[in-house]
Structure formats: C-alpha cells, structure tokens
Amino acid sequence: MPPIGINLPNEEEIRERYGNKSVSLVNVMDSYGRAVHAKMVDEFFLPEDRALQQKFGSIDDLLQTTMHEVLGHASGKVSDALKGDPRDHLREYYSALEEARAELIALFNFFDPKLVEIGAIPSPEAAEAAYRDYATNDLYLLRRVRHGDVLEDDHMRATHLIVGYLREVTGAIELVRRDGKTYSRVKNIAAMRRGVAELLGTIQRIKGEGDYQAARDLTERYAVRIDPALRDEIVARARQAGVPSYVAFVMPDVVPERAMTGEVWDVHLAYTSDLATQMLKYSGKLPLEEPIPAPSPTGKGR
C-alpha cells in the first residue's frame, strides 16, 4: 500500500534547523479517486453537497495532502524550554496529534485568498467543498473498522479528533438522519474555521511544550472511541454501494538489465507481477528478479 504523501525527516530538531523534503504521489491519489470517489459521493454525502464534491473533490484531495505535508508537518516550533524531542514527551499520543496538527494547518489555509491568486484552487467554493468533505470523511472512514469501538490507526484518530471536537465544542458540524441513513452536515463554515484555528493552537501548544497530560486528555476524549452501531451502518452501506475499504496498487517492476558478468548496465519498467506476486517479492518470499544465467562457454556477453 503506497502512501499518498511523504515528509522527511521526522526529527523535530533537524526540521527546525535544516528544513525538510516533501513528496506527493499524484498518480496514487488520481488512481484512488478514479476507483472510489464517485461511489463515495453518491452514498455518503448529502444531496445538497454532492455537486461541490463532484466539481472540486480531486482538486481538494491533492491540495489537502500537499498542504498537510509541505505546510503541516514542516511547520511549527517547540518551546526553548522543552528538553528533547516532543515525541519523547507525548509518547503514545504523539503520532495522532502530529497528524491532526498537519491536517488542521491544511484546513485553516484552504481559505487563504493566496491559493486562488496563485491558481492552487479555482475559487473559494473549493475551500468550502474541502470543509464539507472533511466532515464527511470521518463518517466514511468507519467502513475500515470491522470490530470493536476503538480506532487504532493514527491518521483515522486525527480525523476523528478534529471532527469530534468541531461537533462537540463549536457545533459547526452535526450528524443528521435522512431516509434511514446517517450523514455529516456542516452547519456553519465560519464557525468550523474558527474551531479549526482554536484546535490548531491547542495542539501546537501541547506539542511545543511536551504536555503529556493534555495530549492524553484531548486524544482520549475525541480521537479514540467510535459508535459501533454507526460503524455497522457505514460498513453495510459501503458494501451495498460497492465502496472498497482499501484500494491496493500494483507498482511497475524495476527490471535490471545485466551483463553476463552480473553487472547492471541498464534498467527498464515492466508490469510483470500481479498483486499477490508483488507482495511475495516485497516480503522476500520470492526473488525480486529472475536468477542470473550462467556465463556462456565462450564467455561472451553484452
């Protein structure tokens, strides 16, 4: 399962001193969107929100990921009084809060008019679509949780924390029932943005000061627990609508071209593996390439 975005390094001190590098895998995002987006919109978005998602969904997904990586993980500064890396202080709560912090930075910046000015989004409508998408994202992610009432994945915890906080504290988001189905509705975009800024400030302070108790309180209250009945509903709806829980990708095989001596003189890409074969290769249960043939009796080769 390839990531859709990567930001390195992870060490806070190195980021602050030397900077970082980010990569967005646009082909992975595009392929995922082609596989699930239309079905997702039809099943999980309110009818009045669908047109915006169909128009701006792919644009928003790319920009959300890019700002999450480039602006989110790359930004922020810890207190000069903090000794060591924030990860060492926040321990088991660090990863979920760091993902939430990066998400919040992306969400907050969606309404910056600079994005329209530089052509990153076509209009402020795209920012509104991103907010409505994010509120619903917390709902349809539940299709990936088949048992229990606890979220284990840090990215899912981050989304659940943000949406749960916005729903409970600001009232900007609410759950509604229509025709026997549950939907997430954004009641007030302005209130949602204010809540995003407030929560971002809280999480940045927690990280910057290494406040373990506050990290625990925030995460345990909003990020960890789910409603099993709602989860069962979402799983059933996803199955009925043909929305997969995950999308797997078959990557091209990087095939070396070797001289008879075994030396690599070139490489080419080839789609020679199915998913099962590729996973067996990556796990070391099959060789990554065919065995090198023995030299010919004449010793001739390329």
C-alpha positions in Angstrom: 0.0 0.0 0.0 1.9 3.1 -1.1 1.5 6.4 0.8 0.0 9.4 -0.9 2.4 11.9 0.6 5.7 11.7 2.4 7.5 14.3 4.5 11.0 13.7 6.0 12.8 13.8 8.3 10.7 13.0 11.4 13.1 14.5 13.9 11.8 17.9 15.1 15.3 19.3 15.8 16.5 18.5 12.2 13.4 20.0 10.7 13.7 23.3 12.6 17.5 23.6 11.9 17.8 22.3 8.3 14.3 22.0 6.8 12.6 19.1 5.2 11.5 17.5 1.9 8.0 16.5 0.8 6.7 14.3 -2.0 3.1 14.0 -3.2 2.3 10.8 -5.2 -0.2 12.3 -7.5 -0.6 9.2 -9.6 -1.6 7.2 -6.5 -4.2 9.9 -5.5 -5.6 10.0 -9.0 -5.9 6.2 -9.2 -7.6 6.0 -5.8 -10.0 8.8 -6.8 -11.0 7.1 -10.0 -11.7 3.9 -8.1 -13.8 5.2 -5.3 -14.7 8.9 -5.5 -18.0 8.8 -7.5 -19.4 5.9 -5.4 -18.3 7.6 -2.2 -20.0 10.9 -3.1 -23.3 9.2 -4.1 -23.5 7.1 -0.9 -22.1 9.2 1.9 -22.6 12.9 1.0 -25.9 14.8 1.5 -27.6 15.5 -1.8 -27.0 19.3 -1.5 -23.2 18.7 -1.0 -22.7 16.3 -4.0 -22.3 18.9 -6.7 -19.5 20.6 -4.9 -17.7 17.3 -4.3 -18.1 16.2 -7.9 -16.7 19.5 -9.1 -13.8 20.1 -6.6 -13.1 16.7 -5.0 -10.0 15.7 -6.9 -8.5 19.3 -6.6 -9.2 19.4 -2.9 -7.7 16.0 -2.2 -4.4 16.9 -3.9 -4.2 20.3 -2.1 -5.2 18.8 1.3 -2.4 16.2 1.0 0.1 18.8 -0.3 -0.6 21.3 2.4 -0.6 18.6 5.1 2.9 17.5 4.1 4.5 20.8 3.0 2.9 23.2 5.4 1.7 21.0 8.1 4.5 18.6 9.2 7.1 21.1 8.1 5.9 24.0 10.3 5.8 24.9 14.0 8.5 25.4 16.6 8.8 23.8 20.1 9.4 25.8 23.2 13.0 26.7 24.0 12.4 25.3 27.5 11.5 21.8 26.2 14.3 19.3 26.5 14.4 16.7 23.8 12.0 15.8 21.0 8.3 16.3 21.6 7.8 12.7 20.5 9.7 11.6 23.7 7.3 13.6 25.9 4.0 12.8 24.3 4.8 9.2 23.7 1.9 7.1 22.5 -0.2 10.2 21.7 2.4 11.9 19.6 1.6 10.5 16.2 -2.1 11.0 16.2 -1.7 14.6 17.4 1.0 15.4 14.9 -1.2 14.1 12.1 -4.1 16.2 13.4 -1.9 19.2 13.6 -0.9 18.8 9.9 -4.5 18.3 8.9 -5.6 21.5 10.8 -2.9 23.6 9.2 -4.1 22.4 5.7 -7.7 23.1 6.7 -7.0 26.5 8.0 -5.1 27.6 4.9 -7.8 26.5 2.5 -9.5 29.9 2.8 -6.3 31.9 2.3 -7.1 34.1 -0.8 -3.5 33.5 -1.9 -4.5 30.0 -3.0 -6.9 31.5 -5.6 -4.4 34.1 -6.6 -1.7 31.5 -7.5 -4.2 29.1 -9.1 -3.9 26.4 -6.5 -7.8 26.4 -6.3 -10.1 27.9 -8.8 -12.4 29.7 -6.4 -13.4 29.9 -2.6 -16.1 27.4 -3.4 -13.3 24.7 -3.5 -12.4 25.6 0.1 -16.0 25.2 1.2 -16.1 21.8 -0.6 -12.9 20.8 1.3 -14.6 21.5 4.6 -17.7 19.6 3.8 -15.6 16.7 2.5 -13.6 16.6 5.7 -16.7 16.5 7.9 -17.9 13.5 5.9 -14.5 11.9 5.8 -14.8 11.0 9.5 -18.0 9.1 8.7 -16.9 7.0 5.7 -13.6 6.1 7.2 -15.6 3.9 9.6 -16.0 1.4 6.8 -12.4 0.3 7.5 -13.2 -0.7 11.2 -15.0 -4.0 11.3 -14.8 -4.9 15.0 -14.7 -3.1 18.4 -15.2 0.5 19.4 -11.6 1.7 19.3 -9.7 3.4 16.5 -6.1 2.2 16.3 -4.8 4.0 13.2 -3.2 7.4 13.9 -4.5 9.0 10.7 -8.0 7.9 11.5 -7.7 9.1 15.1 -6.5 12.5 13.8 -9.6 13.0 11.6 -11.9 11.7 14.3 -10.4 14.0 16.9 -10.9 17.1 14.6 -14.4 16.3 13.6 -15.4 15.2 17.1 -14.0 18.4 18.6 -15.8 20.6 16.0 -19.0 18.8 16.5 -19.0 18.9 20.3 -17.2 22.2 21.1 -18.2 24.5 18.2 -21.4 23.0 17.0 -20.3 23.7 13.4 -20.9 20.0 12.4 -23.8 17.8 13.2 -25.0 14.2 12.4 -28.3 14.1 10.6 -30.6 11.2 9.6 -32.3 11.1 6.2 -34.2 8.2 4.6 -32.8 5.9 7.3 -29.2 6.9 6.7 -26.7 9.0 8.8 -24.9 11.9 7.2 -22.5 14.6 8.4 -23.6 18.1 7.8 -21.6 21.3 8.1 -23.9 23.9 9.8 -21.6 26.8 9.8 -18.4 27.2 7.7 -17.2 30.3 9.6 -17.7 28.5 13.0 -15.9 25.5 11.6 -12.9 27.6 10.5 -12.8 29.3 13.9 -12.8 25.9 15.6 -10.0 24.7 13.3 -7.9 27.6 14.4 -8.6 27.1 18.1 -7.9 23.4 18.0 -4.7 24.0 16.0 -3.5 26.5 18.6 -4.2 23.9 21.4 -2.4 21.1 19.7 0.6 23.3 18.8 0.9 24.3 22.4 0.7 20.7 23.5 3.4 19.7 21.1 5.6 22.7 21.7 5.5 22.2 25.5 5.5 18.4 25.5 2.3 18.4 27.7 1.6 14.7 28.1 -1.5 15.1 30.3 -3.2 17.5 27.9 -2.3 15.2 25.0 -3.8 12.3 26.8 -7.0 14.2 27.7 -7.6 15.5 24.2 -6.9 12.2 22.4 -8.9 10.0 24.8 -11.9 12.4 24.7 -12.2 12.9 20.9 -9.9 10.6 18.9 -10.2 7.0 20.2 -13.8 5.8 20.6 -16.4 5.2 17.9 -20.1 4.3 18.0 -20.3 0.6 17.0 -23.9 1.0 15.7 -22.9 3.8 13.4 -19.9 1.8 12.3 -22.1 -1.2 11.4 -24.3 1.1 9.4 -21.4 2.6 7.4 -19.9 -0.8 6.7 -23.2 -2.1 5.4 -23.8 0.9 3.2 -20.2 0.7 1.8 -20.7 -2.9 1.0 -24.1 -2.3 -0.7 -22.7 0.7 -2.7 -19.5 -1.2 -3.8 -17.2 1.2 -2.0 -14.0 -0.7 -1.1 -12.4 -0.4 2.4 -8.9 -0.1 0.8 -7.5 0.2 -2.7 -4.4 -1.8 -3.4 -1.9 -0.8 -6.1 0.4 -2.9 -8.4 3.6 -1.0 -8.9 5.8 -1.4 -12.0 8.7 -3.8 -11.6 12.1 -2.2 -11.9 13.9 -4.8 -14.0 17.7 -4.6 -14.2 19.5 -5.4 -17.4 22.6 -7.3 -16.6 25.8 -8.2 -18.5 26.8 -11.8 -18.4 29.2 -10.9 -15.6 26.2 -9.8 -13.5 26.9 -6.1 -13.7 23.8 -3.9 -14.2 24.1 -1.8 -17.3 20.5 -0.6 -17.6 17.0 -0.9 -16.2 13.5 -0.8 -17.5 10.0 -0.8 -16.1 7.6 -3.7 -16.7 4.2 -4.7 -15.4 5.0 -8.3 -15.0 3.6 -9.0 -11.4 0.1 -9.3 -10.2 -0.7 -8.1 -6.7 0.0 -11.5 -5.0 3.3 -12.0 -6.8 4.5 -8.5 -6.0 3.6 -8.8 -2.3 5.5 -12.1 -2.1 8.5 -10.4 -3.8 8.4 -7.4 -1.4 8.2 -9.8 1.6 11.2 -11.7 0.5 9.3 -15.0 -0.2 10.1 -14.7 -3.9 13.2 -13.2 -5.5 12.9 -9.7 -6.8 14.4 -10.8 -10.1 15.0 -13.9 -12.1 18.3 -15.7 -11.3 21.3 -14.5 -13.3 22.0 -17.0 -16.1 25.4 -18.8 -16.0 28.0 -17.3 -18.4 28.2 -18.9 -21.9 31.1 -21.2 -22.6 32.6 -18.6 -24.9 32.5 -16.0 -22.1 30.7 -13.6 -24.5 28.0 -11.3 -23.2 26.9 -7.7 -23.5 
